């Protein structure tokens, strides 16, 4: 007798309701006369409960809430427990481990280069594409957003940023200085992009990095909360840090103000009716605060770590005030937006997400149940419309017990067994079998500047990071010629590379001699330079913090020191920074190494 069980591929397609063929497709949205503009607004560490719309009386969010009143709200929209995985699923329509994203730092956040993104799809369809804010899916080109379908990028590629006022940012590969509070500044650049492209279809990805820590916000938003009582609290008040809660509330009201700026501009340009606006967050709340009584927070595979607000507005197409009770997730956004916009999906890889258009513009009576899987740090849970099986194998009826307080696996053994098998098969199908061995890339011919931040390096000897969290950190305690810092790199283009380090040091470090050496399998080269002047600026950030930032680094202004020109051949090797002479108590603190391709094949490099 034939085995009646589906194959792993069939199982995953059924479990995720994948109704998309492998390869490109065209899906015409009935009645659409012109391609809609797209604005995707993604916030960082904002929980489901951080909106007035969802019952939080601690704050006011009228402009964000208006997206639900004028469009649709999903009651159970599920993302990943942490930042980079959700962004990968948004961009690809596929579970994040498939695309190589298995962490949030030191390269684990990178989206594999054979994955196609929302940016790729909309750019191929003739849209102007821009990404503003936190990218968090790779720094070095072609992991960089400018290589993933986005013509314009303004923001930062790291997982978090250490300073929110006048921060150092990036604009299409060039280091720039932001102006004012970071969320306001990102909005300003997004507004400019929208205005410049109002005469053609555009895709604007506005990825705010708030209310992620550090807990910084302008006085005009914070003053309302700094001395006020917090009425609605976490169900375990002893866990809640009220200084963080107050700042988050202020940061969320700042987000509301900025969302209002976007909506107002769409109105002023008379393109609101032609624009799909989406608003959601990348994971659950980053501190213990009111979140509707759900279990878990950021980094948890329980409901509180995964359920976020999801609002979508398209006047004239999506019914105002629509509530969608069916579960959905970040993996659904690529197929849904492609369908609503009638553009092809350019990926030839099978998608895990499903097209939600029938839920948005119709009322399907027989929408099938599905399974949505959540994974982080070895833990996997699975959600159906009614049940959640958690990472420990406990089963919860999410309709009767949304706080996950009573395990019913003993009462529903068949369902528990079914979901346990589903998790095992998902792990077998989706999780990687081998160790991540991707080097950091330098010298792409289309993007001559490669930043190698401290985050991606490996210290040895006495060198250590400025904080426990690698993102936005720098290397410090470089004190002897036995210390070194290395990066696993791959040179993509044979050529001459100008080598620069970004450093700070006190006066007694003047005279230190540093060497940067590339050692490949068959080749190598090195450059040396002497630190000729001190540069010892103060740390920045503490004066703006409203609450403790924990293991995240403060920042300072690093100065470039040109080391010289390296002649590098194509291939993989180790890039090592070490000291040859140490006249003082230390060499320097180092934020990054930058390699700039200045010529290849005897010709000047391009961009």
Secondary structure, 3 states (H helix, E strand, C coil): CCCCCCCHHHHHHHHCCCCCCCCCCCCCCCCCCCCCEEEEEEECCCCCCCCHHHCCCCCCCHHHHHHHHHCEEECCEECCCCHHHHHHHHHHCCCHHHHCCCCCCCCCCCCCCCCCCHHHHHHHCCCEEEEEEECCCCCCCCCCHHHCCCCEEEEECCCCCCCCECCEEEECCEEEECCCEHHHHHHHHHHHHHHHCCCCCEEEEEECCCCCCCCCCCHHHHCCCCCCCCCCCCCCHHHCCHHHHHHHHHHHHHHHHHHHHHHHHHHHCCCHHHEEEEEEECCCCCCCCCCCCCCCCCCCCCHHHHEECEEEECCCCCCCCEEECCCEEHHHHHHHHHHHHCCCCCCCCCCCCCCCHHHHHCCCCCCCCCCEEEEECCEEEEECCCEEECCCCCEEECCCCCCCCCCCCCCCHHHHHHHHHHHHHHHHHHCCCCCCCCCEEECECCECEEEEEHHHCEEECCCEECCCCCCCCCEECCCCCCCEEEEEEEECCCEEEEEEEEEEECHHHCCCEEEEEEEECCCEEEEEEECCCCECCCCECHHHCCCCCCCCCCECCCEEEEEEEEEECCEEEEEEEEEEECCCCCCCEEEEEEEEEEEECCEECCC
